[in-house]
């Protein structure tokens, strides 16, 4: 899920022309936003009974983020 999220973030940021900052920094912004989103989800789970913060889930989300970046790079940059 995070791979698709990052892929679409990068694609959307790089194809728009309204905000040049987003266009020029599409990859770092997409990676940062997605990792932050994953952390917020995991922290939010601590407030739900019988749920908790799982470090391996954070790692899996982060690996998904970089898999999405790699997929974008392989499709559009080569």
N, CA, C and O of each residue as an XYZ file, in Angstrom:
312
protein
N       0.836     -1.180      0.000
C       0.000      0.000      0.000
C       0.888      1.254      0.000
O       0.600      2.216     -0.711
N       1.942      1.242      0.779
C       2.807      2.417      0.835
C       3.610      2.588     -0.451
O       3.963      3.709     -0.815
N       3.898      1.494     -1.135
C       4.585      1.594     -2.422
C       3.707      2.321     -3.435
O       4.185      3.182     -4.175
N       2.436      1.976     -3.466
C       1.506      2.651     -4.372
C       1.343      4.112     -3.965
O       1.300      4.994     -4.823
N       1.252      4.370     -2.674
C       1.111      5.736     -2.180
C       2.272      6.610     -2.632
O       2.052      7.712     -3.136
N       3.500      6.139     -2.461
C       4.672      6.930     -2.852
C       4.731      7.080     -4.361
O       5.025      8.165     -4.864
N       4.458      6.020     -5.081
C       4.478      6.082     -6.541
C       3.527      7.165     -7.040
O       3.890      7.972     -7.896
N       2.315      7.178     -6.505
C       1.331      8.164     -6.947
C       1.666      9.569     -6.461
O       1.414     10.540     -7.176
N       2.224      9.697     -5.267
C       2.677     11.006     -4.787
C       3.732     11.582     -5.727
O       3.625     12.732     -6.152
N       4.738     10.794     -6.047
C       5.811     11.280     -6.915
C       5.256     11.640     -8.285
O       5.598     12.682     -8.844
N       4.415     10.795     -8.816
C       3.835     11.054    -10.124
C       3.005     12.339    -10.111
O       3.122     13.168    -11.014
N       2.178     12.497     -9.097
C       1.350     13.700     -8.998
C       2.155     14.963     -8.776
O       1.900     15.988     -9.408
N       3.132     14.894     -7.875
C       3.953     16.072     -7.608
C       4.768     16.477     -8.827
O       4.913     17.668     -9.101
N       5.297     15.518     -9.554
C       6.181     15.847    -10.674
C       5.419     16.288    -11.915
O       6.012     16.905    -12.800
N       4.135     15.997    -12.009
C       3.356     16.357    -13.198
C       2.567     17.658    -13.036
O       1.960     18.122    -14.001
N       2.560     18.243    -11.871
C       1.798     19.477    -11.682
C       2.699     20.685    -11.885
O       3.914     20.595    -11.710
N       2.110     21.808    -12.251
C       2.874     23.016    -12.560
C       2.519     24.198    -11.674
O       3.134     25.256    -11.810
N       1.566     24.065    -10.783
C       1.141     25.177     -9.942
C       2.178     25.512     -8.883
O       2.536     26.678     -8.718
N       2.658     24.524     -8.173
C       3.630     24.729     -7.106
C       4.957     24.111     -7.530
O       5.123     22.893     -7.474
N       5.889     24.937     -7.946
C       7.160     24.437     -8.463
C       7.985     23.741     -7.391
O       8.776     22.852     -7.705
N       7.817     24.126     -6.136
C       8.540     23.473     -5.057
C       8.216     21.978     -5.023
O       9.107     21.139     -4.894
N       6.922     21.664     -5.141
C       6.512     20.255     -5.138
C       7.062     19.519     -6.357
O       7.422     18.345     -6.270
N       7.123     20.207     -7.478
C       7.616     19.578     -8.703
C       9.105     19.249     -8.584
O       9.530     18.155     -8.955
N       9.892     20.185     -8.073
C      11.336     19.981     -8.011
C      11.760     19.035     -6.892
O      12.790     18.369     -6.996
N      10.979     18.977     -5.840
C      11.310     18.119     -4.699
C      10.283     17.003     -4.536
O       9.923     16.657     -3.410
N       9.814     16.443     -5.628
C       8.744     15.447     -5.592
C       9.159     14.197     -4.823
O       8.395     13.693     -4.000
N      10.355     13.697     -5.086
C      10.779     12.443     -4.447
C      10.980     12.606     -2.943
O      10.408     11.832     -2.177
N      11.777     13.590     -2.485
C      11.937     13.686     -1.026
C      10.632     14.011     -0.297
O      10.399     13.519      0.807
N       9.789     14.831     -0.907
C       8.517     15.140     -0.261
C       7.629     13.901     -0.163
O       7.018     13.650      0.877
N       7.560     13.138     -1.235
C       6.728     11.933     -1.221
C       7.231     10.932     -0.185
O       6.437     10.329      0.538
N       8.534     10.759     -0.115
C       9.103      9.823      0.858
C       8.849     10.308      2.277
O       8.424      9.529      3.130
N       9.104     11.580      2.538
C       8.913     12.123      3.889
C       7.450     12.076      4.325
O       7.148     11.678      5.450
N       6.551     12.479      3.442
C       5.126     12.484      3.788
C       4.638     11.063      4.067
O       3.878     10.839      5.009
N       5.067     10.117      3.259
C       4.597      8.745      3.424
C       5.139      8.089      4.689
O       4.409      7.378      5.381
N       6.398      8.320      4.991
C       6.957      7.777      6.235
C       6.276      8.417      7.441
O       5.955      7.729      8.410
N       6.055      9.724      7.387
C       5.368     10.413      8.476
C       3.940      9.883      8.634
O       3.465      9.708      9.756
N       3.272      9.634      7.542
C       1.920      9.073      7.586
C       1.927      7.690      8.247
O       1.056      7.387      9.063
N       2.896      6.865      7.900
C       3.019      5.547      8.526
C       3.255      5.643     10.020
O       2.690      4.873     10.797
N       4.098      6.597     10.424
C       4.341      6.789     11.853
C       3.090      7.266     12.579
O       2.806      6.810     13.686
N       2.347      8.169     11.974
C       1.122      8.668     12.594
C       0.104      7.539     12.764
O      -0.573      7.455     13.788
N       0.001      6.680     11.759
C      -0.912      5.540     11.866
C      -0.506      4.636     13.027
O      -1.354      4.210     13.810
N       0.778      4.344     13.138
C       1.244      3.461     14.207
C       1.073      4.105     15.578
O       0.691      3.420     16.527
N       1.337      5.368     15.705
C       1.149      6.061     16.986
C      -0.332      6.108     17.345
O      -0.698      5.960     18.511
N      -1.183      6.315     16.340
C      -2.628      6.342     16.580
C      -3.160      5.014     17.078
O      -4.162      4.978     17.791
N      -2.508      3.923     16.715
C      -2.961      2.610     17.166
C      -2.736      2.395     18.662
O      -3.357      1.513     19.255
N      -1.871      3.176     19.273
C      -1.640      3.021     20.713
C      -2.869      3.438     21.528
O      -3.002      3.051     22.689
N      -3.765      4.221     20.926
C      -4.964      4.678     21.632
C      -6.140      3.720     21.467
O      -7.204      3.942     22.044
N      -5.961      2.671     20.695
C      -7.018      1.693     20.463
C      -6.745      0.484     21.361
O      -5.634     -0.045     21.365
N      -7.749      0.046     22.117
C      -7.531     -1.124     22.979
C      -7.108     -2.349     22.161
O      -7.580     -2.564     21.044
N      -6.224     -3.128     22.736
C      -5.674     -4.344     22.135
C      -4.861     -4.077     20.875
O      -4.590     -5.006     20.114
N      -4.481     -2.870     20.646
C      -3.589     -2.523     19.533
C      -2.381     -1.812     20.128
O      -2.420     -1.359     21.272
N      -1.325     -1.718     19.358
C      -0.145     -1.045     19.868
C       0.812     -0.674     18.766
O       0.624     -1.033     17.603
N       1.820      0.034     19.141
C       2.848      0.442     18.205
C       3.768     -0.745     17.939
O       4.355     -1.300     18.868
N       3.894     -1.129     16.688
C       4.728     -2.260     16.296
C       5.909     -1.755     15.473
O       5.710     -1.243     14.371
N       7.122     -1.887     15.978
C       8.293     -1.432     15.221
C       8.444     -2.139     13.876
O       8.928     -1.540     12.916
N       8.037     -3.405     13.795
C       8.142     -4.109     12.518
C       7.140     -3.582     11.494
O       7.404     -3.637     10.293
N       6.005     -3.076     11.945
C       5.061     -2.449     11.026
C       5.646     -1.158     10.460
O       5.482     -0.857      9.277
N       6.327     -0.399     11.313
C       6.978      0.823     10.846
C       8.047      0.475      9.814
O       8.184      1.158      8.799
N       8.794     -0.578     10.075
C       9.815     -1.020      9.124
C       9.175     -1.471      7.810
O       9.674     -1.138      6.735
N       8.095     -2.213      7.886
C       7.411     -2.677      6.678
C       6.867     -1.499      5.871
O       6.957     -1.490      4.643
N       6.305     -0.508      6.561
C       5.822      0.686      5.868
C       6.965      1.411      5.172
O       6.818      1.861      4.036
N       8.091      1.524      5.842
C       9.242      2.222      5.272
C       9.812      1.457      4.078
O      10.206      2.069      3.085
N       9.858      0.152      4.162
C      10.313     -0.645      3.025
C       9.360     -0.467      1.845
O       9.799     -0.386      0.698
N       8.080     -0.407      2.119
C       7.097     -0.151      1.064
C       7.290      1.207      0.420
O       7.138      1.356     -0.792
N       7.627      2.202      1.237
C       7.889      3.537      0.712
C       9.046      3.500     -0.283
O       8.943      4.051     -1.379
N      10.124      2.863      0.089
C      11.281      2.820     -0.803
C      11.049      1.895     -2.001
O      11.653      2.093     -3.055
N      10.194      0.902     -1.854
C       9.833      0.066     -2.999
C       9.047      0.881     -4.027
O       9.233      0.708     -5.231
N       8.175      1.761     -3.558
C       7.432      2.633     -4.465
C       8.333      3.610     -5.180
O       8.150      3.874     -6.368
N       9.311      4.153     -4.464
C      10.276      5.048     -5.098
C      11.094      4.294     -6.142
O      11.335      4.811     -7.232
N      11.518      3.083     -5.816
C      12.294      2.273     -6.753
C      11.471      1.931     -7.998
O      11.988      1.971     -9.114
N      10.199      1.596     -7.808
C       9.326      1.296     -8.946
C       9.177      2.521     -9.842
O       9.233      2.406    -11.067
N       8.991      3.682     -9.242
C       8.891      4.903    -10.039
C      10.183      5.145    -10.810
O      10.155      5.483    -11.993
N      11.301      4.972    -10.139
C      12.595      5.187    -10.791
C      12.786      4.221    -11.953
O      13.261      4.617    -13.018
N      12.425      2.972    -11.758
C      12.606      1.979    -12.822
C      11.696      2.243    -14.012
O      12.086      1.988    -15.151
N      10.498      2.745    -13.771
C       9.558      2.972    -14.862
C       9.845      4.291    -15.590
O       9.843      4.320    -16.821
N      10.087      5.366    -14.864
C      10.141      6.690    -15.483
C      11.555      7.235    -15.704
O      11.726      8.111    -16.552
N      12.536      6.778    -15.008
C      13.846      7.378    -15.126
C      14.802      6.604    -16.023
O      15.848      7.127    -16.409
N      14.460      5.378    -16.354
C      15.376      4.596    -17.198
C      14.972      4.664    -18.640
O      15.628      4.067    -19.494
